[in-house]
Amino acid sequence: MIEEIKSQAHYEELIESHRDERIMVVLFYANWCGPYKSSIPSVTRLAKELVDKCFFYKLNVTEHDDVTRLCQIIVLPTYLIYADAKVIDIVVSPGMEKLRNKIEFHQKQHRRHYFHKQKLLAGKM
């Protein structure tokens, strides 16, 4: 299951709280969006398969236009990929294989960076 983001405050809290070795993926969608409706079974499967690599969330743009404007979302569905509270990639209306490849690529890069940073911090303590 992909957790629903409930408000702008919830969105901001999630971004700030996910600073570990896993990346975060936020799906911006609308229930009326045909590409979203046809892709949600595949996205849900992908989220389950990659649960050890990333956190998946979704945000309904019709209910949260404040976050939609903040993130400058204009095409649906859009996936923002975050690491260390920063957007590291934007994937617009992708096929699931393209989305999987992007997530796995960024996860590997972020994991290397995260563990390198942890080693540096441990060496300084």
RACORVEN-V806347 format. One record per residue. OMEGA is omega in degrees with one decimal (none if undefined). Layout:
OMEGA + OMEGA
This chain:
178.6 + -176.5 + 178.8 + 174.2 + -169.3 + -175.7 + 176.7 + 178.4 + 178.6 + 177.8 + -178.9 + 177.9 + 179.1 + -179.2 + -179.3 + -175.0 + -177.8 + 178.8 + 177.9 + -173.8 + 178.1 + 175.2 + -179.0 + 179.1 + 176.9 + 177.5 + 174.4 + -172.7 + 169.3 + -178.6 + -179.5 + -174.6 + -179.7 + 178.8 + 176.4 + -177.1 + -178.9 + -176.6 + -172.5 + 176.1 + 179.7 + 178.8 + 178.8 + 176.5 + -180.0 + 178.6 + 177.9 + -179.0 + -174.6 + -175.7 + 178.9 + -176.5 + -176.8 + 173.2 + 177.9 + 174.7 + 174.7 + -177.5 + 179.4 + -174.2 + 179.5 + 178.4 + -174.8 + -178.8 + 176.5 + 178.8 + 178.8 + 178.2 + 179.3 + -177.8 + 177.9 + 179.3 + 178.8 + -179.8 + 179.1 + -12.7 + 175.7 + 177.6 + 171.9 + 179.2 + -175.5 + 168.5 + -179.7 + 175.7 + 178.8 + 173.6 + 179.3 + 176.3 + 175.8 + -179.2 + -175.0 + 173.9 + -174.1 + 163.7 + -175.5 + 179.6 + 177.8 + 179.0 + 177.8 + -179.3 + 178.6 + -179.6 + -178.2 + 176.9 + -177.6 + 178.1 + 179.5 + 179.6 + -177.7 + -179.9 + 177.3 + 179.8 + -178.1 + -177.5 + 174.2 + 178.6 + 178.8 + 178.1 + 177.7 + 179.5 + -179.9 + 179.2 + -179.1 + -176.4 + none
